[in-house]
Each structure stands twice: as structure tokens, then as C-alpha cells.
Amino acid sequence: ELHRKDPNCASCHARMDPIGFGLENYDVLGRWRADDEGVAIDASGKLPSGETFAGPEEMKALILKRKDEFLKHFVRKMLG
């Protein structure tokens, strides 16, 4: 939240945070977790397109709707 409130950080974090939130159920080693030290994890988010999701499965479904576009940009960023 602090990054999105700071104008110097907000332009990037507003775009990338929702994807990170959608993967929040996975810990640093990729293991599934439903809570973080007893606090339930909120893995919901809103993409720049305005589409909302609740968890990684819904986020995946939204991305798959635009699979070709996603792959194009993913490869472009990886090669960059």
C-alpha cells in the first residue's frame, strides 16, 4: 500500500501489485499456504483492464483469455 500511495512508485506498483497479490498464496518456496502467521491471505486483485479476480485460479483464467497477448509481452520482457 505504501508504494501505491507514493507518486514516485505508484505508476509501476499499480500495474504489477495485482499480479503479485494473485500469487500471494504461494510462499517463497512455492508452497501453498492459506494464511500467513494466522492471518488469512487475501489473494484478490484488479488488473489494469478493470477485471477483478479472487485467487490464482481466477487470475489464470483472465490471463488465458488473452493468451497470445500475454505470451508476446512475457517473451519481450524475458528477452529484455
C-alpha positions in Angstrom: 0.0 0.0 0.0 2.8 2.4 0.8 4.3 2.0 -2.7 1.0 2.7 -4.4 0.5 5.9 -2.3 3.9 7.3 -3.2 3.6 9.0 -6.6 7.2 8.0 -7.4 6.4 4.3 -7.0 2.7 4.2 -7.8 2.8 4.1 -11.6 4.7 0.8 -11.6 3.2 -0.8 -8.5 -0.4 -0.1 -9.6 0.3 -2.4 -12.6 2.4 -5.1 -11.0 1.0 -5.5 -7.5 -2.3 -7.1 -8.5 -0.4 -10.0 -10.2 1.7 -10.4 -7.1 -1.4 -10.4 -4.9 -2.9 -13.1 -7.1 0.1 -15.3 -6.2 0.2 -14.4 -2.5 -1.0 -17.9 -1.5 2.4 -19.3 -2.6 5.3 -18.9 -0.1 8.9 -18.0 -1.2 9.5 -21.7 -2.0 6.3 -22.1 -4.0 4.4 -24.0 -1.3 0.7 -23.3 -0.9 -0.5 -21.5 2.2 -3.9 -20.3 3.2 -2.7 -18.0 5.9 0.4 -16.1 7.0 1.1 -16.5 10.7 -2.6 -17.0 11.4 -3.9 -14.2 9.2 -5.9 -15.3 6.2 -4.3 -14.4 2.8 -6.2 -12.1 0.5 -5.2 -13.1 -3.0 -7.7 -10.9 -4.8 -6.8 -8.1 -7.2 -7.8 -5.9 -10.0 -5.9 -5.8 -13.3 -5.3 -2.5 -15.2 -8.0 -3.7 -17.6 -10.5 -3.4 -14.7 -11.0 -7.2 -14.5 -11.1 -8.5 -10.9 -10.1 -11.9 -9.6 -10.0 -13.8 -6.3 -7.0 -16.0 -6.1 -4.6 -17.6 -8.6 -7.1 -19.7 -10.4 -9.3 -16.8 -11.4 -6.2 -14.7 -12.3 -5.0 -17.5 -14.5 -8.4 -17.7 -16.3 -8.3 -14.0 -17.0 -4.7 -14.3 -18.4 -5.7 -17.3 -20.6 -8.5 -15.2 -22.2 -5.6 -13.1 -23.6 -3.0 -15.8 -24.0 -1.4 -14.6 -27.2 -1.1 -11.0 -25.9 0.3 -12.4 -22.6 2.9 -14.6 -24.3 4.1 -11.8 -26.6 4.7 -9.4 -23.7 6.2 -12.2 -21.5 8.7 -13.1 -24.1 9.5 -9.4 -24.8 10.2 -8.8 -21.1 12.3 -12.0 -20.7 14.5 -11.2 -23.7 14.9 -7.6 -22.5 
